[in-house]
């Protein structure tokens, strides 16, 4: 930018150092405040830019925000063709975009960051300020884990959206916070603006959901992103978004990032686990040739039991591993670690044994002697199976011609038949093993069924015996004929007759009279107590229930009414007036931009004189000759009759007070004027004056501690 570079000094105290951002025709520079010895950030743009005045005004309004998450605005001004706003600097902070580029963030940390940003934006929204241009570069995290957001109000002025309606601005900021959430979870930017992040993939109706791109995305955050960025629904304001994702951690969260990475680019994956190192080894032809095919001295008889495994390796000494897809294993995976390719083990789980087959050898090998045999590995069956054998006279090595006639086809057929017989024997052994396992399972099921049947028979026998005992001819409670007897009678009775629940005889006439008299006495006592309690209600209070006043009180009231002079206590007639409720307040600047620090205007009716509205700073008491006056307009509601207006001023000023039906001096009734007023000032209102708005109009200002001329109004009080 022309006029700004390394070493440029603004306002005689801010020396620029390094440019850190350039966007929308504006630049941000790091700078040193030589007066206070601190680091600051300078947001600057050409003074000739049509947005310069709006950006400076936005910076002044943002200076009143005291939210810790928001970057503070320290100063604003113009000099040598440059308009600048000074912001606070956070040393060693990193933006959300940098955090994503450096490996990403855990989902809980993303929730915490966007939650803090949404809370800060909601605080600014309640003051009438918005951001409207959220980017990952605007969100910073300090080394202590604190979250900072810059650009509130100034970014809205830069993109020329500061006049957007409040509801539309709130929705735009809510979409911006959701976009920040999407960027933190996926490392991609779903919005239309340019950032240092890549663009999110587009699908029908919007962008892809975070859960389709990243791993471990919480369901609520995923749903908010889909509804807001795809279905045009979701939160209507940053506060609404914060309520939907709450609660979030109060401190920085460390953990695994949600951004998907591969072993080739992820620095967290060791080099030994790279795809090249983990690729399956090529299958050599020698690996496909069983070692058991080497020549043996003679044919051996198969043992009836499997040989003992080697204690050092845990494998059968006669077994041979099979390379390729036949060797399988199920390695376990750690759910907390990324999926990696693992090398298949080189051991087999099933013991093998050799079937002697003569003349079987690999192609290209040296032919063995005619009387040698070769072993073909197979799965050992559970029982001994007769194995077919071939002698050297029946078959020879492949390619040999013992008869000398050169015909090798019959011998090749013989060799194939022997191999087929060996395979059939192996399958027969496997079938025998399966049959034996099923037989054992059937035996166990049958045993369990027999046990259940025996138990059921025992229970049935017990029930039959109990029924026989209670229905036998000599059973207790039965007569000799088998009839049931009444309890309490008979020689074998053991139960006493039940006690009577009601009197055996009705009450006599005298007893009935006594009972009625007792009931009547209770009713009379209760009635007397109730009447006494009702009479005592309100007897110890001074509440007037609208009764007729006594004569003495009426006489004293009439005498007080006829008295033509006020009492000697010095009370004024207005001291008994009722304080009217103020509905709203706003800055009043009809000859300027119409705002005049309107976001601070509600302070004039908060009941605290220490919190005050103040005008913008001017170069002279006459408002720099720019306008005739500025002030505050207070809304009382329609057609209010006021009797007295009191003002609490923060410094000396010339002030006028008006009452009217509109927010305008035209047609308003002038209540009064006071020159060089200070402190509490009271304006009596002429009887019959009504209106909705009270306008406090300052025409002459006094200088504040910073050398600027301002109007300061602490409180406005209206009485009827």
PEBELJO-V835950 format. One record per residue. N is the residue number from 1. RES is the residue in one small letter. PHI is phi as a letter, one per 40 degrees, with the letter a starting at -180 (none if undefined). PSI is psi in whole degrees, 0 to 359 (NA if undefined). BURIAL is I if it has 24 or more other ideal C-beta (glycine too) atoms within 12 Angstrom, else O. Layout:
n = (N;N)
res = (RES;RES)
phi = (PHI;PHI)
psi = (PSI;PSI)
burial = (BURIAL;BURIAL)
//
This chain:
n = (1;2;3;4;5;6;7;8;9;10;11;12;13;14;15;16;17;18;19;20;21;22;23;24;25;26;27;28;29;30;31;32;33;34;35;36;37;38;39;40;41;42;43;44;45;46;47;48;49;50;51;52;53;54;55;56;57;58;59;60;61;62;63;64;65;66;67;68;69;70;71;72;73;74;75;76;77;78;79;80;81;82;83;84;85;86;87;88;89;90;91;92;93;94;95;96;97;98;99;100;101;102;103;104;105;106;107;108;109;110;111;112;113;114;115;116;117;118;119;120;121;122;123;124;125;126;127;128;129;130;131;132;133;134;135;136;137;138;139;140;141;142;143;144;145;146;147;148;149;150;151;152;153;154;155;156;157;158;159;160;161;162;163;164;165;166;167;168;169;170;171;172;173;174;175;176;177;178;179;180;181;182;183;184;185;186;187;188;189;190;191;192;193;194;195;196;197;198;199;200;201;202;203;204;205;206;207;208;209;210;211;212;213;214;215;216;217;218;219;220;221;222;223;224;225;226;227;228;229;230;231;232;233;234;235;236;237;238;239;240;241;242;243;244;245;246;247;248;249;250;251;252;253;254;255;256;257;258;259;260;261;262;263;264;265;266;267;268;269;270;271;272;273;274;275;276;277;278;279;280;281;282;283;284;285;286;287;288;289;290;291;292;293;294;295;296;297;298;299;300;301;302;303;304;305;306;307;308;309;310;311;312;313;314;315;316;317;318;319;320;321;322;323;324;325;326;327;328;329;330;331;332;333;334;335;336;337;338;339;340;341;342;343;344;345;346;347;348;349;350;351;352;353;354;355;356;357;358;359;360;361;362;363;364;365;366;367;368;369;370;371;372;373;374;375;376;377;378;379;380;381;382;383;384;385;386;387;388;389;390;391;392;393;394;395;396;397;398;399;400;401;402;403;404;405;406;407;408;409;410;411;412;413;414;415;416;417;418;419;420;421;422;423;424;425;426;427;428;429;430;431;432;433;434;435;436;437;438;439;440;441;442;443;444;445;446;447;448;449;450;451;452;453;454;455;456;457;458;459;460;461;462;463;464;465;466;467;468;469;470;471;472;473;474;475;476;477;478;479;480;481;482;483;484;485;486;487;488;489;490;491;492;493;494;495;496;497;498;499;500;501;502;503;504;505;506;507;508;509;510;511;512;513;514;515;516;517;518;519;520;521;522;523;524;525;526;527;528;529;530;531;532;533;534;535;536;537;538;539;540;541;542;543;544;545;546;547;548;549;550;551;552;553;554;555;556;557;558;559;560;561;562;563;564;565;566;567;568;569;570;571;572;573;574;575;576;577;578;579;580;581;582;583;584;585;586;587;588;589;590;591;592;593;594;595;596;597;598;599;600;601;602;603;604;605;606;607;608;609;610;611;612;613;614;615;616;617;618;619;620;621;622;623;624;625;626;627;628;629;630;631;632;633;634;635;636;637;638;639;640;641;642;643;644;645;646;647;648;649;650;651;652;653;654;655;656;657;658;659;660;661;662;663;664;665;666;667;668;669;670;671;672;673;674;675;676;677;678;679;680;681;682;683;684;685;686;687;688;689;690;691;692;693;694;695;696;697;698;699;700;701;702;703;704;705;706;707;708;709;710;711;712;713;714;715;716;717;718;719;720)
res = (x;x;x;x;x;x;x;x;x;x;x;x;x;x;x;x;x;x;x;x;x;x;x;x;x;x;x;x;x;x;x;x;x;x;x;x;x;x;x;x;x;x;x;x;x;x;x;x;x;x;x;x;x;x;x;x;x;x;x;x;x;x;x;x;x;x;x;x;x;x;x;x;x;x;x;x;x;x;x;x;x;x;x;x;x;x;x;x;x;x;x;x;x;x;x;x;x;x;x;x;x;x;x;x;x;x;x;x;x;x;x;x;x;x;x;x;x;x;x;x;x;x;x;x;x;x;x;x;x;x;x;x;x;x;x;x;x;x;x;x;x;x;x;x;x;x;x;x;x;x;x;x;x;x;x;x;x;x;x;x;x;x;x;x;x;x;x;x;x;x;x;x;x;x;x;x;x;x;x;x;x;x;x;x;x;x;x;x;x;x;x;x;x;x;x;x;x;x;x;x;x;x;x;x;x;x;x;x;x;x;x;x;x;x;x;x;x;x;x;x;x;x;x;x;x;x;x;x;x;x;x;x;x;x;x;x;x;x;x;x;x;x;x;x;x;x;x;x;x;x;x;x;x;x;x;x;x;x;x;x;x;x;x;x;x;x;x;x;x;x;x;x;x;x;x;x;x;x;x;x;x;x;x;x;x;x;x;x;x;x;x;x;x;x;x;x;x;x;x;x;x;x;x;x;x;x;x;x;x;x;x;x;x;x;x;x;x;x;x;x;x;x;x;x;x;x;x;x;x;x;x;x;x;x;x;x;x;x;x;x;x;x;x;x;x;x;x;x;x;x;x;x;x;x;x;x;x;x;x;x;x;x;x;x;x;x;x;x;x;x;x;x;x;x;x;x;x;x;x;x;x;x;x;x;x;x;x;x;x;x;x;x;x;x;x;x;x;x;x;x;x;x;x;x;x;x;x;x;x;x;x;x;x;x;x;x;x;x;x;x;x;x;x;x;x;x;x;x;x;x;x;x;x;x;x;x;x;x;x;x;x;x;x;x;x;x;x;x;x;x;x;x;x;x;x;x;x;x;x;x;x;x;x;x;x;x;x;x;x;x;x;x;x;x;x;x;x;x;x;x;x;x;x;x;x;x;x;x;x;x;x;x;x;x;x;x;x;x;x;x;x;x;x;x;x;x;x;x;x;x;x;x;x;x;x;x;x;x;x;x;x;x;x;x;x;x;x;x;x;x;x;x;x;x;x;x;x;x;x;x;x;x;x;x;x;x;x;x;x;x;x;x;x;x;x;x;x;x;x;x;x;x;x;x;x;x;x;x;x;x;x;x;x;x;x;x;x;x;x;x;x;x;x;x;x;x;x;x;x;x;x;x;x;x;x;x;x;x;x;x;x;x;x;x;x;x;x;x;x;x;x;x;x;x;x;x;x;x;x;x;x;x;x;x;x;x;x;x;x;x;x;x;x;x;x;x;x;x;x;x;x;x;x;x;x;x;x;x;x;x;x;x;x;x;x;x;x;x;x;x;x;x;x;x;x;x;x;x;x;x;x;x;x;x;x;x;x;x;x;x;x;x;x;x;x;x;x;x;x;x;x;x;x;x;x;x;x;x;x;x;x;x;x;x;x;x;x;x;x;x;x;x;x;x;x;x;x;x;x;x)
phi = (none;c;g;b;a;d;g;c;b;b;f;g;a;b;b;c;b;a;c;b;a;a;a;f;g;b;b;b;b;c;a;b;c;c;c;b;g;b;c;b;b;b;c;b;a;c;c;c;c;c;c;d;c;c;c;c;c;c;c;c;c;c;c;c;c;b;c;c;c;c;c;c;c;c;a;a;i;b;a;f;g;b;b;b;b;c;b;c;b;b;c;f;c;b;c;c;c;c;c;c;c;c;h;g;b;c;c;c;c;c;d;c;c;c;c;c;c;c;c;c;c;c;c;c;c;c;c;g;b;b;c;g;a;c;b;d;c;c;b;b;b;c;c;c;g;c;b;b;b;b;g;c;g;c;c;c;c;c;c;g;b;c;b;c;d;c;c;c;c;c;c;c;c;c;c;c;c;c;c;c;c;d;c;c;c;b;g;b;b;c;c;c;c;c;b;c;c;c;c;c;c;c;b;c;g;i;b;c;c;d;c;c;b;b;b;g;c;c;c;c;c;c;c;c;c;c;c;c;c;b;b;f;b;g;c;c;a;d;c;c;c;c;c;c;b;c;c;b;c;c;b;c;b;b;i;c;c;c;c;c;b;b;c;c;b;c;c;c;c;c;c;c;b;c;d;c;c;c;c;c;c;c;c;c;d;c;c;c;c;d;c;c;c;c;c;b;c;a;c;b;c;c;c;c;b;c;c;c;c;c;c;c;b;g;b;c;c;c;c;b;c;b;c;g;c;c;c;b;a;b;c;c;b;c;c;c;b;c;c;b;c;b;c;c;c;b;b;b;c;c;c;b;a;c;b;c;b;c;g;c;a;c;c;g;c;c;c;c;c;c;c;c;b;b;b;b;c;a;c;c;c;c;b;c;b;d;b;c;b;b;c;c;c;c;a;b;c;c;g;c;b;c;c;g;c;g;c;c;c;c;c;c;c;c;c;c;c;c;c;c;c;c;c;c;c;c;c;c;c;c;c;c;c;c;c;c;c;c;c;c;c;c;c;c;c;c;c;c;c;c;c;c;c;c;c;c;c;c;c;c;c;c;c;c;c;c;c;c;c;c;b;c;c;c;c;c;g;b;c;c;c;g;c;c;b;c;d;g;b;g;c;c;c;b;b;c;c;c;c;c;c;b;d;c;b;c;c;c;c;c;c;c;c;c;c;c;c;c;c;c;c;c;c;c;c;c;c;c;c;c;c;c;c;c;c;c;c;g;c;b;b;b;c;c;c;g;c;c;c;c;c;c;c;c;c;c;c;c;c;c;c;c;c;c;b;c;c;c;c;g;c;c;c;c;c;c;c;c;c;c;c;c;c;a;a;a;c;b;a;c;c;b;c;g;b;f;f;c;c;c;c;d;c;c;b;c;g;b;c;c;c;b;c;b;c;c;c;b;c;a;c;c;f;g;g;c;a;c;i;a;a;b;b;b;c;b;h;c;f;b;c;c;b;a;b;b;b;b;c;c;a;c;a;c;b;b;b;b;b;a;c;b;c;a;c;c;g;c;c;c;c;a;b;b;c;f;c;a;g;c;b;b;b;c;b;c;d;g;c;b;i;b;b;b;b;c;b;c;b;a;b;b;c;c;c;c;g;b;c;b;b;b;b;c;a;b;b;b;b;b)
psi = (139;129;352;130;180;128;359;136;126;136;21;8;336;111;116;149;302;138;130;347;146;114;137;35;5;159;150;133;143;145;164;130;100;341;313;356;51;163;138;173;133;121;119;156;160;140;336;349;137;346;355;312;319;322;318;318;320;321;320;321;324;340;339;353;134;27;127;329;334;139;133;141;122;329;164;150;185;146;131;46;14;129;131;151;128;125;156;154;140;111;143;28;157;138;165;324;318;320;322;318;330;14;350;181;154;158;321;327;322;317;317;315;310;332;317;319;316;321;318;319;325;322;319;325;324;342;5;17;146;165;301;3;54;135;155;336;345;347;124;150;128;174;338;2;3;147;137;145;132;156;7;133;312;321;322;321;325;318;6;45;18;350;12;145;153;317;317;322;320;317;320;319;325;318;323;320;322;322;322;321;315;316;320;328;325;342;13;151;122;350;176;337;166;133;180;355;160;163;143;146;138;136;177;118;355;226;163;147;149;324;341;350;320;165;144;30;126;148;321;319;321;318;320;319;317;316;319;315;344;323;5;42;214;197;149;349;163;325;322;318;317;322;328;334;353;153;164;161;151;347;168;138;132;141;196;136;151;348;127;133;165;163;336;332;348;117;347;347;127;156;327;342;21;159;325;321;333;3;142;142;148;143;115;151;328;330;335;353;113;142;340;354;1;150;144;160;320;168;133;152;138;136;156;342;159;143;159;138;157;118;336;332;343;15;158;130;335;358;158;129;146;125;157;201;347;338;113;153;160;81;146;151;143;121;340;359;148;151;129;157;128;146;135;143;162;15;154;159;337;130;148;160;163;138;118;122;125;146;5;122;157;153;138;353;162;127;134;170;160;332;13;162;157;152;133;123;145;168;133;128;167;342;163;130;134;133;132;139;157;133;169;336;334;332;153;185;153;132;354;159;85;327;342;4;351;5;104;350;314;321;322;321;320;317;317;321;319;319;320;321;321;318;319;320;320;317;323;320;319;319;322;320;318;319;318;319;319;325;317;318;319;323;318;319;317;319;318;321;320;319;318;318;317;319;320;321;320;317;319;321;321;318;320;319;320;318;321;324;320;347;7;156;326;21;148;141;3;147;177;334;0;6;150;138;158;135;139;358;163;163;334;19;141;357;139;151;146;149;144;141;343;157;144;333;148;161;151;175;318;319;325;321;318;316;317;322;321;316;317;320;318;319;319;317;317;321;317;317;321;316;319;319;319;322;333;352;122;7;336;21;167;24;130;114;17;17;172;125;154;169;323;316;321;321;315;322;321;322;320;327;323;347;122;345;151;166;163;356;347;8;138;159;331;350;339;4;152;134;127;149;132;128;321;167;151;159;149;109;70;338;5;226;1;2;295;62;47;336;340;354;324;348;343;351;28;1;4;105;341;338;119;155;142;147;176;161;138;163;350;170;334;30;36;15;9;330;167;337;168;170;203;140;132;133;118;349;164;139;59;133;110;147;335;140;126;136;142;109;145;342;175;138;158;126;145;150;134;155;130;173;346;167;65;147;339;122;354;151;127;121;316;170;141;131;142;42;149;151;219;125;134;136;113;144;134;137;141;357;123;161;174;329;137;123;120;117;116;127;344;130;168;164;139;189;343;7;6;153;122;156;134;123;118;311;150;126;129;131;151;NA)
burial = (I;O;O;I;O;O;O;I;I;I;I;O;I;I;I;I;I;O;O;I;I;O;I;I;O;I;I;I;I;I;I;I;I;O;O;O;O;O;I;I;I;I;I;I;I;O;I;O;I;O;I;I;O;I;I;I;I;I;I;I;I;I;I;I;I;O;I;O;I;I;I;I;I;I;I;I;I;I;I;O;O;I;I;I;I;I;I;I;I;I;O;O;I;I;I;I;I;I;I;I;O;O;O;I;I;I;I;I;I;I;I;I;I;I;I;I;I;I;I;I;I;I;I;I;I;O;I;I;I;I;I;I;I;I;I;I;I;I;I;I;I;I;O;O;O;I;I;I;I;I;I;I;I;I;I;I;I;I;I;O;I;I;O;O;O;O;O;O;I;I;I;I;I;I;I;I;I;I;I;I;I;I;I;I;I;I;I;I;I;I;I;O;I;O;I;O;I;O;O;I;O;O;O;O;O;I;I;I;I;I;I;O;I;I;I;I;I;I;O;I;I;I;I;I;I;I;I;I;I;I;O;O;O;I;I;I;I;I;I;I;I;I;O;I;I;O;O;I;O;O;O;I;O;O;O;I;I;I;I;I;O;O;I;O;O;O;O;O;O;O;O;O;O;O;O;O;O;O;O;O;O;O;O;O;O;O;O;O;I;I;I;I;I;O;I;I;O;O;I;O;O;I;O;O;O;I;O;O;O;O;O;O;O;O;O;I;O;I;I;I;I;I;I;O;O;O;O;O;O;O;O;O;O;O;O;O;O;O;O;O;O;O;O;O;O;O;O;I;O;I;I;I;I;I;I;I;I;I;I;I;I;O;O;O;O;O;I;I;O;O;O;I;I;I;I;I;I;I;I;I;I;I;O;O;I;O;I;I;I;I;O;I;O;O;I;I;I;I;O;I;O;O;O;O;O;O;O;O;O;O;I;O;O;I;I;O;O;I;I;O;I;I;O;O;I;I;O;I;I;O;O;O;I;O;O;O;O;O;O;O;O;O;O;O;O;O;O;O;O;O;O;O;O;O;O;O;O;O;O;O;O;O;O;O;O;O;O;O;O;O;O;O;O;O;O;O;I;O;O;O;O;O;O;O;O;O;O;O;O;O;O;O;O;O;O;O;O;O;O;O;O;O;O;O;O;O;O;O;O;O;O;O;O;O;O;O;O;O;O;O;O;O;O;O;O;O;O;O;O;O;O;O;O;O;O;O;O;O;O;O;O;O;O;O;O;O;O;O;O;O;O;O;O;O;O;O;O;O;O;O;O;O;O;O;O;O;O;O;O;O;O;O;O;O;O;O;O;O;O;I;O;I;O;O;I;I;I;I;I;I;O;I;I;O;I;I;I;I;I;I;I;I;I;I;I;O;O;O;O;O;O;I;I;I;I;I;I;I;O;O;I;O;I;O;O;O;I;O;I;I;I;I;I;I;I;I;O;O;O;I;I;I;I;I;I;I;I;I;I;I;I;I;I;I;I;I;I;I;I;I;O;O;I;O;I;O;O;I;I;O;I;I;O;I;O;O;I;O;O;O;I;I;I;O;I;O;O;O;I;O;I;I;I;I;I;I;I;I;I;I;I;I;O;O;O;O;O;I;I;I;I;I;I;I;I;I;I;I;I;O)
//
